[in-house]
């Protein structure tokens, strides 16, 4: 499960690699389910494009509208996710994500912030997107794919978002790519970008709090 993530630096590598124009950008330090953020998609008609989409706030007719995360182990065969995995894969740019300890020694589980170990490494989550009718327009939503935790995250939680390395961005996004074995290989934790994690404060628990202090390291 992934419940929060941050995107506070414009993902120029992602936009540049695909030669696309990004929507209006504002730094975000505490993106929560149902909120909108930038997502990069590609369909069979046009090339890659960046859109604002709601995280997990879809409408009936695509995958389950309440889905915010999809397990990598089930997306290729679960009926509600299989169609999106075939042709509606997306990349969700981020600077890092938050994960809570599975167990707490006392009180509430503690939040941690996880970000690339190398500051220059761009981060993009693997996702699935959907488009469904809304009030007078099409509504786009997305879900983040999760996998078993990599070494840096495992002491905190057993799951984490799939991070697609830059070298595989085009292959992941291309809806004409039906090499499902290759696509599923990208979802393994061993393919993840290297990560570092540190404990943060309680600000991130409140989705209304969106500031740089959310990622501040605490003892």
N, C-alpha and C positions, 0 to 999 in steps of 0.2 A: 504494500500500500504506500502511496505517496499522498500526503495531505496538504503540502505547501511547497512552493518553490519560488525562486527569485530570478528576475531578469532586469538588471539595472544598467547594463552596458549594451548599447545597440549591437546586435549580432552581425557585424559587418562582414565577417567571414562567410556566414551562411548566405546573406544577400548577395555578396560579391561572387561567390562560386556559382550561383544560379542566375546572376545578372538580372535580379528582380528589384523592384521598388518596394520599399517597406511602408506599411501604414505609419501614421503618426506614432511617435515613440515617446514614452515617459518611463523613467526608472520605476521599477516595482521590486519591493523587497519581501512581499508577503502575498503571493498570488494563491488564492484559495478556490476550491471547487465552486462552480457556478459563475465565477468571474471570467472576464474576457482577457485574452492575451494573443500575441502574434503566433500564428502557426503557418508553416510552409507546406503547400500541397502541390500535387500535379495530377491532372486528369488526362484522359486519352485524347482530348481535343486540343487543349492549349498546353503551353509549357508551365514550368514552376511559377507559383505566385504566392504572395504572403497575404493572409487574411486575418482579421480579428475573429476569434471563435470562442465560444463559451466552453469552459472546462466541465464536461459532464452534464451540461444542462441542455439536453437535446429534446426531441419530441418523438412520440411513438412512430414506428415505421422504419427506423434504422436499427442500430443496436440499442439495447436497453438505455433509455434516456437518463437513468440514474447512474450509469457506469462512469466512474472517474478513472478507474484503473482496470486493466485487463491483464490477466496472467499469461505470460509468454507460453507456458506449457499447454494452454488450451485454445489459443486463438486460431490455430490451423484447422481445428475440427469442431469447435463449439459453434452450432448453427448461428447463434446471435452475433458472432464475431467473424465468422469465416469469410463472408462476402467483403467486409471492410478490409480484412487482411489481404484479400486477393487484389483489390484495385484501389483502396482508399487508405493508403498508408501516408503518414505525415511525419514531419519533424517539428518538434517543439523546442525552440531555442531557450536556453536558460544559462544563468551563471552558477546556479547551485540549487540544491533541494534540502528540505528539512526532513529529518526522520526522528521519531520518538523511540526511546528505549522500549523494548517489549515488556520488560519488567522493571519495576522501580523498587529500590531498597526500602524507600518510605515515601509516602505521598504520591504525587502524580508522576507518570513517566516523564523523563527529561528530554527536551528537544535538543537535537544536534543539527548543525549545518554542514553539508557535504558539498565540496567544490573540487574542480580539477587540481591535482597536486602541482601541475605545471600551470602557472598563471596564464600562459599564452595558449593553452589548449582550449579550443572552443567546445562548448557543450550543446548537444541537441538530443532530446529524448525521442525515442521511437514512439509513435502514436498511431491511432486509427481515427479517422474523421467521418462525419456523417452530415448529410444535408436533408432537411425535412421541412415541410410547410409550416409556416408560422402565421402570425397576424399580418397578412398583407405582403409577406416576403419569405424567402427561404431562410431557415435558421441553420447555421453551421455549429457543430459541437465536436469535441474531440475527447478521447480517452488516452491516458498514458499507459504504455505497456511496462509491466514490472517483471523482474526476474529474481533469482536467488541472489543474495547479497555477495558482493565482492569482499575481499579480505578487509579493506578499510572500514566497511560498513557493518560487517558481520557481528562485531561486538555490541553494536547498537540495536540492530534489527535484522531479521532474517530475509527481508525483501528490500528491493530498491528499484528505481526507474531504470529502464534500459537506456544506456547512453550509446548512441551510434557514432563510431569514430568518423572523422571527416573524410577519410579515404572511401568510406562506404555510403556517403550521403546520397549520391546519385543513384546507386543501385537500389537503395532502400526506397527512395521516393518514386522511382519509375514504375507506373502502373502496368507497363508491358513486361516487366520482369516477373516471370512466373517460376523462377527457380526457387521453389519453396524450401528445399534443403538449405540452399545458400542463405535465404532470408532468415530462416530459423537459427542458423549458425550465428548470425549477427546479434541475436538476442541472448546469447550465452554471457554469463558474468565475466568470463575470461576475455571477452571482446570489449569490455568497458574501458573508457578512459581511466587513467590512474586518478584516484581520489584521495583527498584528505578531509577529515571531519573534526569539528570542535563543538564543544558544548556552548549553547546560547541561552539567553534569558527567556522569560515567560511572555515577552511582548508578542512573539509569533503565534501564541495560542489564540490571540484575538485577531480575526481577519480584518477588522477595521483599522488595526495598527499597521501602517505600511511605511516604514522609515529605515534608514541605514542601521539604526540600533538593533534591528531584528537579527542581523548577522554578526553582531559584536560578540567576541569571545568572552566567556565568563569562566571563573575558576570552578 
